Structures are given as C-alpha cells and as structure tokens.
Amino acid sequence: MSRRFTTSASIAALLAALVASIPAAAQTAQTTQSTIFTTTDFRQDKDRWTDPAYYRNNTPGQLRGMAINVEGRRTGQELSARVYGSQGTGRPDAANFKSPYPYTNAWDHYQVLLKQFNGGTKHTRVTLPDWSGHWSGGAQLGGGGAPASSIAAMLTPKYRETFVQEMKAATEGRIWSANSICLPGGYFDALGAEEFVVTLGRVYTLGSGNGSTTARWIYTDGTPHSPKEKEFVKWHGESIGFWNGDELIVHTNQIHGWKGGLSEFSDQLETVERYRLVGDRLEGEVTLYDPEVYVSPINARLRFQRDKETAYEDRMQCNTCTDTNGPSPNVYMDDKGLLNTRTPGDPMYWEPADTRPWATYLNESDKRYKASGLTRTPRTGTPIKK
C-alpha cells in the first residue's frame, strides 16, 4: 500500500470519526436548514432572517407572486406568479438603500441644503419650471432584484419580524391590503404622483387610483412648518420646500405611521425629497429618516416619466374606496334588513383605532391558517390538507 493511500485513508477515518461525534440532530440541522417555506415557527429562525437562503434567494416580489401559485404567465395579474417554494433570482447587490449622507435626521439634512443654496431661488411666474402633463413613476423602493433578506437587514428587530411574517403569509396567499378594507394608502401612495401643479408659493401633487385620490401641498413661499403645539400626524404629512434653480427640495414631517415603502413606517418618519426635470423625466431622490423602523437612514431614487400624450383612460378622476369595495366592513345589513354596525367581539369586526392593522391581520391569519390544517408543498406548490 502506498504512503499516499495510507495518508488519505487516515484522513478519511479521522473525518468519519468527527462526523460520528456530532449528534444526529446537529447533522440534520447542518444539511436541512429550514426555510421560510418549511419552517414550523418562523420566529425561531431569527438568526436566518437576513440569510438569502432562508427565502431560497427570492425577492419580495417573487415571494408575493407565490400567492397565485402557478408558473408565471405572460399577461395580466399572473405575470409575476410563481410556484410556491421555487428558487429565486435575487442579487444581494441589487438594493443599496443605505443613505450616502452623514445626517441622522431629516431636518438637519434639509437645513444644510437650504444654507448651501443660499435660501433658495425666488422664482417669478415667468421663471417657474414647467412640470405640466401626466406622469408615471414614483419612488424606487420595491427592492427590485434584491432578495428579501436584504430588506430584512435594513429593519430594526420589531419591524423585521413583521416583515418576515408578511413574506411568509404572502407565499401562502394571505395578503393584507389597505385598499381592500377602504383604508388610506398613506405617504408612499401619495409619493407616486401623476400630476405636479407648480405655482408661486405652492406645488401641488395629485394622484388617483381605483380606490383613492391623493393630494399633497408643498409650501414653497418661505413659511415654516406648523408650530409644535399645532402639529399632528397626517396621512401625507406636512411639506415645505424651496427651489434651487429648477430643482425642488422638500422636507416632510408629521407623517402618519402606516404601511408602505420598504415595509412599514412609524410616526417618526421624516423625509427629504429632491426633484429635477431632465428632458421628459423628473429625476431625484428621497431620503427616509425613521429610527424606530430603519437600522439607518434609507435613500431611494425618484423617477417619473412624462407621457407624450394623456390617454383618455389615464385622465385623473376622483375615486373613493367605497366606489369599488363597498362601505366600511363594519357596516352591514342584518337579518332584519336593517343597516347595522359590528361591535368588538363580533365576527369580522375591524378596529378603526388599530394603528397597525396589517400586524393584527397577520397574527390572526397565522392562527386560522394553522388551525385549518392547510399547507403548501415546497417546490411543487400543491395545496394539501394534513
């Protein structure tokens, strides 16, 4: 027997002995780590929430696509559909949302810019930028091609947990939507404006959808924010701004904490937005400061494209959620044929004062889904009953 073979055999024997010394459970854990699709309790997997493998490298969009649970189709709602548990195509370098600026709060950021540009440009009606027309776009905050783990890593522990819970529920077809129960879309909904009305002293941004109409007032006349004693949170916040030539710079505070952006946001959110017209595009950025939710400030691109012409079907209109979804879910017709209102404890009751209704939904949905005995088979997507 050669010395080389003897040495190789000795190494193999040593490795076998080491493996044998590892408990069977540990060996199994090393080779079959749970994923968001196979876990029995995602809360026990905290150390893996920022690992792309935990989501099988799926992006948030790909995970939500599994709600439909079929192979992707070419058109319609099923365009982004995916089979449950399938391997994703996330790229960790695809979402670099960390702010490049040294500021820890939005107000300091805004004040530095105001000072840098000498208090801003004082426009006349003749020199005001022309932002007329119909626009498509908004903040690039969907995560794009990055795996869900990249978004989870940007969130503080409390909000990271809810984000992972939401992703798991989405893959199982359990999705919460503000519009589905006639609730406002919040700040990030309004950030996706369709029209910018530029006047002396004001910029109005307007948007509309199937279930809502949004509007913002950006005060560019030099007036400050409301006095502290007059402040209160608002769905779209309170915005002031100034012009630097043809660039609009905006500070927004008093934002109502809600769902949107990377995941959700708190009443502490304040933002700095910058917009500049480049040909038929409005380009810029939004920097988000919310120490309650984000590990560090977030920065994302703003991009809007002006339509060459506004199609009739794209004309804005005033919509309300009740136009498409009916009245508040707490209002119903009882067995006597009379309008009635559900109260706490009734089936289907929704608490209007709930500040995080999506979290309430997810917790209750988890319980009911588990009790139903339904589950999905990873990589095949076939719903089965235990």
Helices and strands as residue ranges (DSSP letters): H 3-21, H 24-31, G 42-48, G 52-55, H 60-65, G 76-80, G 92-94, H 106-116, E 135-139, H 148-152, H 157-171, G 179-181, H 187-191, E 195-199, E 202-208, E 213-219, G 228-230, E 238-244, E 247-253, E 258-260, E 263-265, E 270-278, E 281-289, E 298-306, G 312-314, H 321-325, E 331-333, E 339-341, H 357-372, E 374-376, E 383-385
